[in-house]
Amino acid sequence: MRKEKIMDYGDLGKRLRHERVKKKISQEQMAKMAGCSSAHISHIETGNTIPSLEMLVRIINQLKISSDVILCDYVDKADHVYRQELNELFENCSEKEVKFIVEMAKENIRLLRKYGEEK
């Protein structure tokens, strides 16, 4: 059984910010879309404010994303989100960088398995 991870609202906010920026939406625009102040959006994105479930759902819906994208660090069956993140990272890498990252990943996987960590 998987040990439950404590929610890190700073990480949650970073994921929200990443998705907002990716869609070229300003904090002011996001605030208007979600029905709150831009300061509130800023505080959520920096982890200084814990969003209500209602506000979180409003933001996710306005960004037109799955909640998995934001909550993937805390829910099971979200590996597709991490795979997509890797694909996005590789898009801006040279062939040499991709090869280097793949070799590092192989070694990290080997070590994780050697010392009995979860896959």
N, C-alpha and C positions, 0 to 999 in steps of 0.2 A: 504494500500500500504506500502511496506517495505521501510524503510529509507536506502538509499545507504550508504555503509560503505566505509570509506576512505582506500585506499590500503596501507597496512603496508608492505613495502618491506623487513623488517627484518623477519616478519612472513613467507612471501613467501620464503625467503632464507632458513629459518629453515626447511620448508617443503621439499624444494629441497634437502637440505643436508640430511635430514632423509631418503629420498628415495634413494639417492646415497649410503649412508652408508649401508642401508638395503640390497642393491644389491652388497655390498662389492667392490665398485668402488672408487678408490682414486681420489682426486682432479686432479692429474696429468693425470690420465686416462680419466676422464670426460672432461678435457680441450682438450685433443687430439681428443676425440670423437666429441666434439662440435666445434672444430676448433678455439680455443682461448687459452689464457694463463691460467695457473693454478691460477695465481694471480687474474685474472678476475673472475674465478669460486669462489674463496675465497671471493672476494668483493661482489659478488651476494649473496652468502650464508649468509654473515653477514649483508646484507642490506645496505652496503656502496656504492653499485652501483646499479642503476636501469637497469635491462637487457632490451635490445630492444625486441620487440615482436618476431622478427626473432630468436634471441638468445634463448629466453624462449622456443619457439617451438622446436628448435634444441635440447635443453637439455631434454625437455619432451619426444621427440621422441627417443633420445638415451637411456633414462632410460626405455623406453617401458612402459610408464604409461599414464593414461588419464589426460588431463589437469584439470579435476575435482579434482584430488588428490592435486594439487598445488593451485588451485583457489577456493576451496570449501568454504573458508571464505567470498567470495565475490560474489558468484553466487547462484541463487535459484536452488532448486532441487538437492542439493549435500549431502543430509542427509545420503545417502548410504556410503559416505566416512567416516563420523563420526561413523557410525555403525561398519564399518570395523576397524577403529582405536580402538574402544572399545573392539572388539573381540581380536585384537592383544594385548591390554593391559591385558585382562583377561587370556591370554595364560600363562603368567608368574606369575600369582597370586595363592596363596593357596586358599583352600575353605573358610577359615576364612576371608581372604582379600576380596574375591568376595562377600561374604555375607555382609561385612561391607560397601563396595562400593555401593552395591545395596540398602542398607538401607539409605545411604546418598543421593543417587540419588532420591529415593522415596520422601524423605523429601524436597529436593531441588525442585522437580517438584511440590509438594504440595504448597510450598511457592510461587513459580513462578505463579502458577495458582491463588492463593489467592490474590496476589497483581497485577494481571492483565497483567503480562508480556506475550510476544509471546511464544507460545509453541515451 
